[in-house]
Amino acid sequence: MMLGETYELSEKQQELFRHSGSMHLFAINVLNIAVIAWALYM
């Protein structure tokens, strides 16, 4: 989940995350990881 890999979640789990607003947090985490990786690479 920390890397945004939601394909292993069942439909019910995805629905619960969407309703609670947690899916947005996972998307932000992936963006932060990408920015940090890019900064370390440069």
Backbone as JSON, one array per atom type, in Angstrom:
{
  "sequence": "MMLGETYELSEKQQELFRHSGSMHLFAINVLNIAVIAWALYM",
  "N": [[0.82, -1.19, 0.0], [2.0, 1.18, 0.64], [3.46, 1.9, -1.57], [1.58, 2.45, -3.39], [0.4, 0.35, -4.69], [-2.4, -0.9, -5.41], [-3.68, -2.99, -6.57], [-3.89, -5.45, -5.35], [-5.89, -5.26, -3.54], [-9.2, -6.1, -2.55], [-12.4, -5.51, -4.13], [-14.2, -4.6, -2.22], [-12.49, -3.66, -0.18], [-11.19, -1.59, -1.56], [-13.36, 0.09, -2.0], [-14.0, 0.81, 0.65], [-11.68, 2.24, 1.35], [-11.88, 4.34, -0.49], [-14.24, 5.62, 0.37], [-13.48, 6.48, 2.9], [-11.53, 8.27, 2.32], [-8.9, 7.6, 2.25], [-7.59, 6.6, -0.02], [-6.66, 8.78, -1.41], [-4.55, 9.62, 0.21], [-2.73, 7.54, -0.21], [-2.07, 7.96, -2.88], [-0.75, 10.42, -2.68], [1.44, 9.61, -1.15], [2.85, 8.0, -3.01], [3.6, 9.94, -4.86], [5.31, 11.51, -3.26], [7.36, 9.66, -2.73], [8.35, 9.31, -5.32], [9.35, 11.87, -5.88], [11.36, 12.13, -3.94], [13.02, 9.99, -4.7], [13.79, 10.9, -7.23], [15.19, 13.23, -6.47], [17.32, 12.14, -5.04], [18.55, 10.71, -7.04], [19.5, 12.68, -8.75]],
  "CA": [[0.0, 0.0, 0.0], [2.83, 2.37, 0.72], [3.95, 2.25, -2.9], [0.44, 2.72, -4.25], [-0.02, -0.86, -5.38], [-3.74, -1.21, -4.9], [-4.27, -4.08, -7.34], [-4.1, -6.61, -4.49], [-7.06, -5.01, -2.7], [-10.49, -6.53, -3.07], [-13.3, -4.39, -4.46], [-14.76, -4.1, -0.95], [-11.45, -2.88, 0.48], [-11.01, -0.35, -2.32], [-14.53, 0.93, -1.73], [-13.85, 1.36, 2.0], [-10.62, 3.26, 1.31], [-12.41, 5.51, -1.21], [-15.22, 6.33, 1.2], [-12.81, 7.1, 4.04], [-10.59, 9.28, 1.83], [-7.53, 7.09, 2.39], [-6.96, 6.38, -1.32], [-5.95, 10.02, -1.74], [-3.29, 9.61, 0.95], [-1.81, 6.62, -0.87], [-1.59, 8.63, -4.09], [0.22, 11.42, -2.25], [2.65, 8.88, -0.75], [3.58, 7.6, -4.21], [4.21, 11.15, -5.4], [6.44, 11.88, -2.39], [8.44, 8.69, -2.96], [8.92, 9.61, -6.63], [10.13, 13.12, -5.78], [12.56, 11.82, -3.15], [13.88, 9.15, -5.54], [14.35, 11.77, -8.26], [16.17, 14.11, -5.84], [18.51, 11.35, -4.71], [19.17, 10.33, -8.3], [20.18, 13.85, -9.31]],
  "C": [[0.86, 1.25, 0.0], [3.32, 2.83, -0.65], [2.81, 2.45, -3.88], [-0.06, 1.53, -5.03], [-1.35, -1.34, -4.81], [-4.37, -2.39, -5.61], [-4.53, -5.33, -6.49], [-5.3, -6.44, -3.55], [-8.31, -5.58, -3.36], [-11.33, -5.3, -3.38], [-13.87, -3.76, -3.19], [-13.75, -3.23, -0.23], [-11.22, -1.55, -0.24], [-12.15, 0.61, -2.06], [-14.43, 1.58, -0.35], [-12.79, 2.46, 2.04], [-11.11, 4.52, 0.6], [-13.36, 6.32, -0.33], [-14.56, 7.02, 2.4], [-11.83, 8.2, 3.61], [-9.14, 8.82, 1.89], [-6.84, 6.87, 1.05], [-6.17, 7.61, -1.75], [-4.6, 10.07, -1.03], [-2.27, 8.68, 0.3], [-1.25, 7.24, -2.14], [-0.55, 9.67, -3.75], [1.52, 10.75, -1.83], [3.48, 8.49, -1.96], [4.27, 8.81, -4.82], [5.42, 11.56, -4.57], [7.62, 10.94, -2.6], [9.12, 8.98, -4.29], [9.8, 10.86, -6.58], [11.43, 12.87, -5.01], [13.54, 10.98, -3.98], [14.55, 9.99, -6.61], [15.44, 12.67, -7.66], [17.46, 13.35, -5.49], [19.28, 10.94, -5.97], [19.99, 11.46, -8.89], [21.34, 14.16, -8.43]]
}
